[in-house]
Amino acid sequence: MSDRVRIMGVDPGLNHTGFGVIDVTGSELKFVTAGVINVPKGELAERLRFIFNEVGKIARETTPSFAACEKVFVNMNPYTTLLLGQARGAALTALANEDLLVNEFTPTEIKQATVGTGRATKAQVQAMMSHMLGLPEKIQADAADALACAVCAAQSFRMMGAMKAPKTSAGHARRHSGAKNRAAWEVHLGLSRKE
């Protein structure tokens, strides 16, 4: 029986919605697929339906165990924030329609978990995803953000598992305790290496 978990990350947007799928087996992260859904111009309802249909289609094709989605970033323009919230709602509904549990993370949480700083730039997230997942070239920013969301979910679940681990696992936890002074990205880079 495999202990592989497949996570689909989504970076919602009304013009471009990023998606990224990874497999997590133990401490290893493996790239499955990623890309960007380019939403056609037109009436808002049609654009939201397009996001809903495409996200649902990708979920059916990749069969993730659960999903992760970036929370809405409240920006200075309320109208832009509202549109982003609607795109996010379409994506969340599509994931829920496929019976997926969806975990939500703020942009700061995602950057902190993957790059080591909540103020990371898009270029830094792109570079880190390419490095962590062994991709041959830099991927599109929206796809990288979606992959980072999936990686953040993997870290979140791993942390929850560590907190619930029996006391007999304390030795394993101590072995990594020396890493607490290292940057988060250094710790996360070790996830893809076998110990």
C-alpha positions as CSV (number, residue, x, y, z in Angstrom):
1,M,0.0,0.0,0.0
2,S,1.5,3.4,-1.1
3,D,1.8,6.3,1.4
4,R,1.8,8.7,-1.5
5,V,-0.4,11.8,-1.1
6,R,-1.2,14.0,-4.2
7,I,-1.9,17.7,-3.6
8,M,-3.3,20.1,-6.1
9,G,-2.5,23.8,-5.4
10,V,-4.5,26.7,-7.0
11,D,-3.5,30.3,-7.3
12,P,-6.8,31.9,-8.3
13,G,-7.2,34.9,-10.6
14,L,-9.8,36.3,-12.9
15,N,-7.4,36.6,-15.9
16,H,-4.9,33.8,-15.0
17,T,-5.5,30.9,-12.6
18,G,-2.4,28.9,-11.7
19,F,-2.5,25.2,-10.9
20,G,0.2,22.9,-9.6
21,V,0.1,19.2,-8.6
22,I,2.8,17.4,-6.5
23,D,3.1,14.0,-5.0
24,V,4.4,13.7,-1.4
25,T,5.9,10.4,-0.3
26,G,7.5,10.5,3.1
27,S,9.9,13.4,2.9
28,E,10.1,13.5,-0.9
29,L,8.2,16.0,-3.1
30,K,7.7,15.1,-6.7
31,F,6.4,17.4,-9.5
32,V,3.4,16.0,-11.4
33,T,2.2,18.9,-13.5
34,A,1.6,22.7,-13.4
35,G,0.3,25.4,-15.7
36,V,-1.9,28.4,-16.1
37,I,-5.6,28.6,-17.0
38,N,-5.9,31.7,-19.3
39,V,-9.4,33.0,-18.8
40,P,-11.0,34.5,-21.9
41,K,-12.4,38.0,-21.8
42,G,-16.1,38.4,-21.7
43,E,-19.0,38.6,-19.2
44,L,-18.1,37.9,-15.6
45,A,-20.4,35.0,-15.2
46,E,-18.9,33.3,-18.3
47,R,-15.4,33.8,-17.0
48,L,-16.3,32.4,-13.6
49,R,-17.9,29.3,-15.3
50,F,-14.7,28.9,-17.3
51,I,-12.6,28.8,-14.2
52,F,-15.0,26.4,-12.5
53,N,-15.0,24.0,-15.5
54,E,-11.2,24.1,-16.0
55,V,-10.2,23.7,-12.4
56,G,-12.7,20.8,-12.1
57,K,-11.3,19.2,-15.3
58,I,-7.7,19.3,-14.0
59,A,-8.8,17.9,-10.6
60,R,-10.5,15.0,-12.4
61,E,-7.5,14.3,-14.6
62,T,-4.9,14.4,-11.9
63,T,-7.0,12.8,-9.0
64,P,-5.4,14.7,-6.1
65,S,-6.0,13.5,-2.5
66,F,-6.8,17.0,-1.4
67,A,-6.3,20.6,-2.5
68,A,-4.8,23.9,-1.4
69,C,-5.8,27.4,-2.4
70,E,-4.3,30.8,-1.8
71,K,-6.5,33.2,0.3
72,V,-7.6,36.5,-1.2
73,F,-5.0,39.2,-0.7
74,V,-6.9,42.4,0.3
75,N,-5.5,45.1,-2.0
76,M,-5.9,48.8,-2.2
77,N,-8.6,48.6,-4.9
78,P,-11.8,47.1,-3.4
79,Y,-13.2,46.3,-6.9
80,T,-10.1,44.3,-7.9
81,T,-10.3,42.4,-4.5
82,L,-13.9,41.6,-5.2
83,L,-13.2,40.2,-8.6
84,L,-10.3,38.1,-7.2
85,G,-12.6,36.8,-4.5
86,Q,-15.2,35.8,-7.1
87,A,-12.5,33.9,-9.2
88,R,-11.4,32.2,-6.0
89,G,-14.9,31.3,-5.2
90,A,-15.3,29.6,-8.6
91,A,-12.1,27.6,-8.1
92,L,-13.0,26.6,-4.5
93,T,-16.5,25.5,-5.7
94,A,-14.9,23.4,-8.5
95,L,-12.6,21.7,-6.0
96,A,-15.4,21.1,-3.5
97,N,-17.6,19.7,-6.4
98,E,-14.9,17.1,-6.9
99,D,-15.2,16.1,-3.2
100,L,-11.8,17.5,-2.3
101,L,-10.9,18.9,1.1
102,V,-9.4,22.4,0.5
103,N,-6.8,23.9,2.8
104,E,-6.4,27.7,2.6
105,F,-3.2,29.7,3.1
106,T,-2.3,33.4,3.0
107,P,0.3,34.6,0.5
108,T,2.6,35.3,3.5
109,E,2.2,31.8,4.9
110,I,3.0,30.3,1.5
111,K,6.1,32.4,1.0
112,Q,7.3,31.8,4.5
113,A,6.9,28.0,4.2
114,T,8.6,27.7,0.8
115,V,11.1,30.5,0.6
116,G,11.7,31.4,4.2
117,T,10.4,34.9,4.2
118,G,6.9,36.3,3.9
119,R,8.2,39.1,1.7
120,A,9.6,36.9,-1.0
121,T,9.2,38.1,-4.6
122,K,7.5,36.2,-7.4
123,A,10.9,35.5,-8.9
124,Q,12.2,34.0,-5.7
125,V,9.1,31.7,-5.5
126,Q,9.6,30.7,-9.1
127,A,13.3,29.9,-8.5
128,M,12.6,28.0,-5.3
129,M,9.9,25.8,-6.9
130,S,12.2,25.0,-9.8
131,H,14.9,24.1,-7.3
132,M,12.8,22.1,-4.8
133,L,11.0,20.1,-7.5
134,G,14.0,19.6,-9.8
135,L,12.4,21.4,-12.8
136,P,14.7,22.0,-15.7
137,E,13.6,25.6,-16.2
138,K,11.8,28.4,-14.5
139,I,8.0,28.0,-14.7
140,Q,5.3,30.7,-15.1
141,A,4.7,32.8,-12.0
142,D,1.1,31.8,-11.5
143,A,2.0,28.1,-11.8
144,A,4.9,28.6,-9.4
145,D,2.5,30.2,-6.9
146,A,0.1,27.3,-7.2
147,L,3.0,24.8,-6.7
148,A,4.1,26.8,-3.6
149,C,0.6,26.6,-2.2
150,A,0.7,22.8,-2.6
151,V,4.1,22.6,-1.0
152,C,2.9,24.8,1.9
153,A,0.0,22.3,2.4
154,A,2.5,19.4,2.4
155,Q,4.5,21.2,5.1
156,S,1.4,22.0,7.1
157,F,0.3,18.4,7.2
158,R,3.8,17.2,8.0
159,M,3.9,19.6,10.9
160,M,0.5,18.4,12.2
161,G,1.8,14.8,11.9
162,A,4.9,15.6,13.8
163,M,2.9,17.3,16.6
164,K,0.7,14.2,16.8
165,A,3.6,11.7,16.6
166,P,4.1,9.4,19.6
167,K,6.9,10.2,22.0
168,T,9.0,7.3,20.6
169,S,9.6,9.6,17.6
170,A,11.3,12.2,19.8
171,G,14.7,11.1,18.6
172,H,13.8,11.8,15.0
173,A,12.4,15.2,16.0
174,R,15.7,16.0,18.0
175,R,17.7,15.1,14.9
176,H,16.2,18.0,13.1
177,S,16.1,20.4,16.0
178,G,19.5,21.8,15.0
179,A,17.9,23.1,11.9
180,K,15.8,25.7,13.9
181,N,18.4,28.3,13.4
182,R,18.6,27.8,9.6
183,A,16.3,29.6,7.2
184,A,13.1,27.9,6.4
185,W,14.1,27.5,2.8
186,E,17.3,25.6,3.8
187,V,15.2,23.2,5.9
188,H,12.7,22.7,3.1
189,L,15.4,22.0,0.5
190,G,16.3,19.0,2.6
191,L,12.9,17.5,2.1
192,S,13.9,16.2,-1.3
193,R,17.1,14.6,-0.1
194,K,17.1,11.1,1.4
195,E,18.6,10.9,4.8
